[in-house]
Amino acid sequence: MTAQHPTKHHSQSGAVGELYVLVYLLGTGRLDAADAELRPLPDQFFPILKIIRSENENHQIDMLVHERAVDLHPLQRTYESTQ
């Protein structure tokens, strides 16, 4: 059995957490509100209209949330050098 590098393992579990949150928000279409003690506030939530995922300034994905569907809009920016 080999030891895993702690940073690598941490970044992988962070990526899984990000994926879980993304799928949850896209699936429910809402983010439930909570008080300062993180107790849910009944019937209070923030509707999710759009999720923007950006890896860097040249690549972005917009996810528009509808009642029964999610539209994905990848955006690739290209910049021409001015010389």
Backbone torsions as a table, in degrees:
resi	resn	phi	psi	omega
1	MET	NA	133.2	-178.5
2	THR	-104.7	149.1	178.6
3	ALA	-80.1	140.5	176.9
4	GLN	-91.0	147.0	176.1
5	HIS	-69.9	126.3	-174.4
6	PRO	-59.9	-37.3	-179.3
7	THR	-66.5	-41.7	179.8
8	LYS	-63.6	-44.9	179.6
9	HIS	-62.5	-42.1	179.8
10	HIS	-62.5	-43.5	-178.5
11	SER	-67.9	-32.6	178.2
12	GLN	-68.9	-42.4	179.5
13	SER	-69.6	-30.3	174.5
14	GLY	-64.8	-39.8	178.4
15	ALA	-65.9	-38.5	178.0
16	VAL	-65.9	-40.2	177.5
17	GLY	-63.5	-41.6	177.5
18	GLU	-62.1	-42.8	179.3
19	LEU	-63.4	-42.8	179.0
20	TYR	-59.9	-47.0	-179.5
21	VAL	-62.9	-42.8	179.1
22	LEU	-60.1	-49.7	-179.3
23	VAL	-64.2	-40.5	179.1
24	TYR	-61.4	-48.3	-178.9
25	LEU	-65.4	-40.1	177.6
26	LEU	-66.6	-36.4	-178.5
27	GLY	-72.9	-40.7	-177.3
28	THR	-89.9	-29.2	-178.7
29	GLY	72.7	16.7	-178.7
30	ARG	-156.0	157.4	174.3
31	LEU	-121.7	115.8	-177.4
32	ASP	-68.8	140.5	179.0
33	ALA	-81.8	153.4	178.3
34	ALA	-143.0	159.9	177.1
35	ASP	-85.2	-173.3	-177.2
36	ALA	-64.0	-21.9	178.8
37	GLU	-93.8	8.5	-179.4
38	LEU	65.1	27.2	173.3
39	ARG	-87.4	133.3	-179.5
40	PRO	-59.2	140.8	174.7
41	LEU	-98.2	116.8	-176.2
42	PRO	-57.9	136.5	175.1
43	ASP	60.8	18.7	176.0
44	GLN	-119.3	125.4	-179.6
45	PHE	-156.0	165.8	175.9
46	PHE	-110.1	119.8	178.6
47	PRO	-70.8	141.0	177.3
48	ILE	-92.9	115.8	179.6
49	LEU	-100.9	-33.9	-175.7
50	LYS	-157.4	139.1	173.5
51	ILE	-118.8	129.7	179.6
52	ILE	-112.0	123.5	179.1
53	ARG	-116.2	124.1	-177.6
54	SER	-132.2	119.0	176.8
55	GLU	-81.7	-36.6	177.4
56	ASN	-156.1	-179.2	-174.3
57	GLU	-70.2	-12.9	-178.4
58	ASN	-101.8	-6.0	-176.9
59	HIS	-138.0	123.5	-178.6
60	GLN	-143.4	143.6	175.0
61	ILE	-122.0	124.9	174.8
62	ASP	-100.7	128.8	178.0
63	MET	-115.1	108.9	-179.9
64	LEU	-93.1	123.3	-175.0
65	VAL	-94.1	126.3	175.2
66	HIS	-116.4	176.2	-176.9
67	GLU	-59.1	-42.4	-176.6
68	ARG	-125.8	12.5	-177.7
69	ALA	-156.0	162.4	174.8
70	VAL	-128.3	124.8	176.4
71	ASP	-95.3	129.7	177.5
72	LEU	-102.5	132.7	179.4
73	HIS	-128.8	91.9	176.8
74	PRO	-72.2	140.9	-179.4
75	LEU	-127.6	118.5	176.1
76	GLN	-111.4	119.2	177.9
77	ARG	-95.5	134.1	175.0
78	THR	-123.0	137.1	-178.9
79	TYR	-117.3	129.1	176.0
80	GLU	-89.4	136.8	178.4
81	SER	-74.4	140.3	178.3
82	THR	-105.1	110.0	-179.9
83	GLN	-125.8	NA	NA
